[in-house]
């Protein structure tokens, strides 16, 4: 499509000009001349970039660069992946590979304050587990808190995307049992605190969940 070509030209223009968050774009007329495209194609391309979260409009002032975020992708991707037949265990495998690669950075940078926050989250998990209750929000907060230590917002956006996808897909299945899951998280915290093998502790956590998901999703005879 022509507008996709114009969209690519716009992105290249933004990069070449070194434009950043809240910087103003040239007027539609100026851009059409600079890129040598029709105003109609340009308008369609800019609307698409607005829907993607690249640009935003100010009434009477024109278009401006948006602070980069994966939020628009996160909102749309779950529906696309589910429609394309993505499986929950495949998604878990991808997420596990990402977290496994990141946790050495966490181990190198994590603070005592963050470890204390993780301890408190695990304590909540234990309380809920003893009541026979699930704790998906605490689970999500645990992993997000842990990876905040890296100081990379894009990583947090990607992890949020996985949580959004998994929670929507898992909602179609019977509830996952959470026996001993709090202990798995406690083991990760202790490995980080003691300088132990955090990768192995994380692996055990994911192996355990993958096994339960496999049993949950396996057709019954």
N, C-alpha and C positions, 0 to 999 in steps of 0.2 A: 504494500500500500504506500502511496505517496506520502501520507502524513507520517508514516514510520520513518521514512528517509529524512523528512524534515525534523522529526523528533531527534534522530541521531545527530543531525547537524546542530540542533540547539544544544544538545548535551556537549558536543565537541566545542561549541562556542563558549559555553559556560566554563569548561575546563581551560581553554586557551586564554580566556580573559581573567582567570583566577578569581572568579566570583564566589562569594561565600554566603552564609546565612544572612538574610535580610538585605542583601545587596539588590539594587533595582535592576531590572532588565530594561533594555532600550524599548522604545515604543514599538507598537506593531508595525508601523510604517518603516521605521529605521531597520528593524530586524528583517522585514521582507526584502528590503533593498540589499542589506549586507549579505543575506543568505541566498539572494536571487531566487526567491520562491513566491508563490501567490499568497495573498493574505488569507484566503480560504484554507489552504493547506496549513499555513502557519497557525491559524486560529485552532484548527483541529488538533494540531500537535501540542500546542500549549495547554489546551483543555485536558489532553491525555496526561501531560506531565503534572498538571494540578491534581488529577485523580490519583497519580502515583506518589504524591507528596513531595515532588521536586520543586514545584512552584506554588505560590499562593498569590491571590489578588487582594489589593487594597482599593476600596471604592474611590474612584476618581484619581488614583495615583498609579495604577498599572500593576505589573507583575513583579514579584520579588522571589528571591531564592529561599526555599524552605530549609530549615536545619534538617540534615539528613536523618531519616528514621526508617526502620523496617516496618513500622506500624501498618502502613497501607498494604504491604505484602502479607503481613501476618493476618490481616483481616480477610484477605482473599484466598490465600494459599490453602487453608484447610479445606475449603469447598472444592478446590481444583484437585488436590491430592486424593480426597475421598472419592470424588467422581472418577478419578483415574485408577481406582482400585488399590490404593496404598493400604498396606497391612500394618496393624499396630506393632507386631513384633519386628517388622522391618524398620519401622520408625524408631523403635527402641534401640535397635542395633546401631542405627546411624547416630542417635543421640549419645549412646555409650561411647562410640568411637571418638566423638567430639570431646566429651568430658574427659575421657582417658588421656587425650593429648594435651588437655589444658591443666590437669590437676598438678603436674610438676611445677607450673608457674604459681599456682595457688600456694603450694608448700613453701616456695621460696619467698613469698611476699605476705603471707597471712599474719595478722597481728593478734596479740593476746585479746584485744577487745573483740575482734571478730570471732575468735575461738569461744569466748564467753557467750556471745550471741548464739553461736551454733549449739553450745551446751543447753542454753535455755530453750531453743527450738526442739531439741531432742527430748528434753524433760516433758514438754507438751505432748510430743509423740507418745512417750511412755504412758502418760496419764490417759490419753485417748485409747491407746492400744489395750490397756487394762480394762477399759470400759467396753471393749469390743467394737470400738468406733474407728472408721477410716480417718485418715488425716492428709488428704491431698494438698490442702493449702499449706500445711506445715512442711510437707515434703517439697513443694515448690519453693517456699521461702528458704528452706535449708540450702538447696542447690544455688539459688540466686545469691544468697548471702555469701556462700563459699566463693563463687566466681566473681563477686564484686571486688575481691582482693586483687584481681588482676588489673582493675582500673580501665577496662575496655567496654564502653557502652554497647558497641556493636555485638560483642559476644553475648551480652545480656539480652539484647533484642533477639538474637538467633535462638538462645535457650528459651525465651518466652514463646517463640514461634513453636518450638517442639512441645512445650507444655500445652499450648492452645490446641494444637493438632491432636495430641494424645488424649487430652481430656474430652474432646468432642468425639473421638473415635471410641474411647473406652466407655462412653456413656451408652453405647449400643450393646455393651456386654454386661453380664451379671457382675455384681460388685467383686472387686479383687480383694482377697483376704490379706490382712496386713500382719500376720503373726511374725514376730521377731524382726520386723522391718526397722523398728526404732533402734534395736541393737546393731543393725547393719550401719545405720547412720552414726551411732556412737563410735563404732570402730573406725570410721573415716575420720572423725574428729580427733580421736586419740592418735591415729597414725600421723595426722598433720601436726599435732601438738608434740609428739615424741620424736618427730623426724623419721618415722617408720615408712613402710611401703604403702603409701596412700593409693597408688595405682591398683595394687592387689585388693585393698579394702573396697575400693570403688568397683572393681571388677566383680567381687563377690556379691555386692549389692545388686548389680545388674544381672548377673547370672541367676540369682534368686528370683528376681522379678520376671525374667524371661521364661524361667521354668514354670512359674505360676500362670503366666499369660498363655504359654503353650498348652497347658492343661485346660485352661479356661476356654480356649478357642478350638480345641480339638473336638471334632464331631463325636457325639455319643452314639453308640450302637443301639 
